Amino acid sequence: MLDVKAGCLYFVDDGFFEKANDPYLKINYDKTSKIVKIQDKKTVLLFQDMFPTRACYINEQYVRGGQAVCIADPKVVGELEKTAKKIIKMLKRGVCFTPTQPNIFAIEKLMRQDD
């Protein structure tokens, strides 16, 4: 199993998307709203598109130019984690960010069934 590190970007196995079967999941696109610098490039991360998964569905690290794509600044990683937690709390309260938002609670239930 892959050693997953905070701040690094990974590809999720197609089997996850088949199992989750949610039409609104973004499937391994390189477009991912907070702008962060990754490998000296400004990148946008869309928190409303995040979804739960398990390590067994993470099949490889995102590598560009022979280097793993990671957010180098631990402060930025910490801020992103705080923002993600806020978004999850809002989702649990029923906030819907887009009409094409994945059903993260159904996906989470499926992931827990793998235990």
One Martini backbone bead per residue (centre of mass of N, CA, C, O) as a GRO file, in nm:
protein
  115
    1MET     BB    1   0.100   0.034   0.018
    2LEU     BB    2   0.071   0.361   0.011
    3ASP     BB    3   0.236   0.648   0.127
    4VAL     BB    4   0.047   0.894   0.268
    5LYS     BB    5   0.084   1.250   0.234
    6ALA     BB    6   0.063   1.547   0.338
    7GLY     BB    7   0.034   1.764   0.048
    8CYS     BB    8  -0.010   1.545  -0.152
    9LEU     BB    9  -0.065   1.411  -0.473
   10TYR     BB   10  -0.325   1.190  -0.607
   11PHE     BB   11  -0.440   0.896  -0.746
   12VAL     BB   12  -0.742   0.743  -0.817
   13ASP     BB   13  -0.884   0.464  -0.861
   14ASP     BB   14  -1.123   0.353  -1.078
   15GLY     BB   15  -1.265   0.161  -0.872
   16PHE     BB   16  -1.382   0.382  -0.698
   17PHE     BB   17  -1.574   0.510  -0.911
   18GLU     BB   18  -1.734   0.253  -0.957
   19LYS     BB   19  -1.830   0.214  -0.666
   20ALA     BB   20  -1.956   0.498  -0.612
   21ASN     BB   21  -2.137   0.596  -0.850
   22ASP     BB   22  -2.089   0.918  -0.910
   23PRO     BB   23  -2.165   1.166  -1.144
   24TYR     BB   24  -1.993   1.415  -0.977
   25LEU     BB   25  -1.727   1.308  -1.002
   26LYS     BB   26  -1.393   1.375  -1.038
   27ILE     BB   27  -1.197   1.215  -1.290
   28ASN     BB   28  -0.871   1.248  -1.295
   29TYR     BB   29  -0.824   1.546  -1.303
   30ASP     BB   30  -0.611   1.840  -1.325
   31LYS     BB   31  -0.856   1.985  -1.215
   32THR     BB   32  -0.933   2.125  -0.894
   33SER     BB   33  -1.121   2.801  -0.349
   34LYS     BB   34  -0.779   2.756  -0.357
   35ILE     BB   35  -0.478   2.918  -0.388
   36VAL     BB   36  -0.177   2.741  -0.469
   37LYS     BB   37   0.160   2.635  -0.444
   38ILE     BB   38   0.283   2.412  -0.700
   39GLN     BB   39   0.567   2.397  -0.830
   40ASP     BB   40   0.555   2.717  -0.885
   41LYS     BB   41   0.235   2.695  -0.916
   42LYS     BB   42  -0.073   2.801  -0.959
   43THR     BB   43  -0.344   2.650  -0.774
   44VAL     BB   44  -0.665   2.493  -0.774
   45LEU     BB   45  -0.883   2.410  -0.499
   46LEU     BB   46  -1.185   2.220  -0.473
   47PHE     BB   47  -1.362   2.149  -0.196
   48GLN     BB   48  -1.645   2.060  -0.318
   49ASP     BB   49  -1.482   1.796  -0.459
   50MET     BB   50  -1.446   1.640  -0.225
   51PHE     BB   51  -1.361   1.300  -0.100
   52PRO     BB   52  -1.392   0.996   0.024
   53THR     BB   53  -1.135   0.752   0.108
   54ARG     BB   54  -0.900   0.496   0.060
   55ALA     BB   55  -0.583   0.383   0.041
   56CYS     BB   56  -0.653   0.143  -0.162
   57TYR     BB   57  -0.740   0.376  -0.394
   58ILE     BB   58  -0.446   0.465  -0.400
   59ASN     BB   59  -0.213   0.433  -0.677
   60GLU     BB   60  -0.068   0.730  -0.714
   61GLN     BB   61   0.153   0.970  -0.754
   62TYR     BB   62   0.189   1.289  -0.845
   63VAL     BB   63   0.390   1.344  -1.139
   64ARG     BB   64   0.621   1.612  -1.238
   65GLY     BB   65   0.916   1.611  -1.382
   66GLY     BB   66   1.000   1.374  -1.163
   67GLN     BB   67   0.807   1.507  -0.942
   68ALA     BB   68   0.647   1.538  -0.670
   69VAL     BB   69   0.330   1.661  -0.591
   70CYS     BB   70   0.356   1.934  -0.359
   71ILE     BB   71   0.311   2.104  -0.058
   72ALA     BB   72   0.570   2.259   0.108
   73ASP     BB   73   0.398   2.429   0.304
   74PRO     BB   74   0.281   2.358   0.620
   75LYS     BB   75   0.088   2.599   0.655
   76VAL     BB   76  -0.086   2.544   0.407
   77VAL     BB   77  -0.174   2.262   0.486
   78GLY     BB   78  -0.315   2.349   0.746
   79GLU     BB   79  -0.522   2.541   0.610
   80LEU     BB   80  -0.651   2.327   0.429
   81GLU     BB   81  -0.748   2.144   0.659
   82LYS     BB   82  -0.930   2.353   0.795
   83THR     BB   83  -1.111   2.405   0.551
   84ALA     BB   84  -1.210   2.116   0.512
   85LYS     BB   85  -1.351   2.094   0.788
   86LYS     BB   86  -1.553   2.322   0.737
   87ILE     BB   87  -1.689   2.197   0.491
   88ILE     BB   88  -1.787   1.940   0.629
   89LYS     BB   89  -1.968   2.081   0.834
   90MET     BB   90  -2.151   2.213   0.624
   91LEU     BB   91  -2.248   1.953   0.489
   92LYS     BB   92  -2.376   1.836   0.754
   93ARG     BB   93  -2.584   2.095   0.749
   94GLY     BB   94  -2.669   2.107   0.418
   95VAL     BB   95  -2.474   2.232   0.240
   96CYS     BB   96  -2.480   2.349  -0.104
   97PHE     BB   97  -2.259   2.444  -0.359
   98THR     BB   98  -2.371   2.246  -0.587
   99PRO     BB   99  -2.566   2.064  -0.813
  100THR     BB  100  -2.279   1.878  -0.858
  101GLN     BB  101  -2.258   1.725  -0.587
  102PRO     BB  102  -2.133   1.493  -0.420
  103ASN     BB  103  -2.218   1.207  -0.221
  104ILE     BB  104  -2.032   1.178   0.057
  105PHE     BB  105  -2.208   0.998   0.246
  106ALA     BB  106  -2.236   0.753   0.060
  107ILE     BB  107  -1.933   0.712   0.022
  108GLU     BB  108  -1.858   0.675   0.318
  109LYS     BB  109  -2.031   0.423   0.363
  110LEU     BB  110  -1.881   0.248   0.157
  111MET     BB  111  -1.600   0.271   0.293
  112ARG     BB  112  -1.693   0.139   0.568
  113GLN     BB  113  -1.767  -0.144   0.442
  114ASP     BB  114  -1.451  -0.222   0.401
  115ASP     BB  115  -1.376  -0.296   0.710
   0.00000   0.00000   0.00000
